[in-house]
């Protein structure tokens, strides 16, 4: 069996704000979570440096309900999911792309 590739993301970080939960027309919960990961290193002069990346996390159904109940700003999370990019249009009709980690 030929593999078509692997799309797997593992993140450990801190939640930037309480999850935002909405519901589909069918009543399924969808939670959006903002997760920060930070890297620290020393530059060539020995000065400490830090960079924070913000990741958009999306969960559905039971996981979204659990996130709404248990996840809060500052929570430390371990996330496993896949990268997914979706296309949408802004108020000016311009195509925009958003990459998210779908759990």
C-alpha positions, -999 to +999 in steps of 0.1 A: +000+000+000+015+033-010+013+061+015-001+094+003+017+112+031+013+120+067-006+150+081-002+148+119+004+177+143+014+175+179+014+207+200+019+214+237+012+249+247-010+274+266-044+286+257-046+323+249-083+329+257-113+309+268-126+287+239-151+302+215-180+277+210-206+279+183-231+255+169-238+242+134-273+244+120-275+207+129-267+214+165-231+201+166-207+221+188-176+236+172-149+250+196-121+273+184-091+275+207-060+298+204-029+279+215+006+294+220+038+276+217+071+293+226+107+286+216+137+299+235+173+300+224+204+320+227+216+341+198+253+342+187+260+369+213+246+346+241+215+368+245+183+348+253+157+350+226+121+338+225+095+334+198+058+326+203+037+310+176-001+311+178-021+282+165-058+280+156-073+248+170-107+235+160-126+207+177-161+193+170-189+175+188-182+159+222-146+173+222-159+208+217-183+204+246-155+191+268-133+221+257-161+245+266-164+230+301-127+224+310-104+246+289-097+281+301-072+309+293-038+298+306-047+260+305-018+238+293-030+216+264-016+186+246-031+185+211-030+159+183-046+167+150-041+175+114-034+207+094-063+219+073-065+251+052-098+265+043-106+293+018-131+321+027-139+356+014-135+388+034-159+418+033-142+431+001-147+398-017-110+389-015-101+352-011-084+345+022-069+313+036-069+301+072-048+272+083-060+254+114-052+222+134-083+201+134-086+177+163 
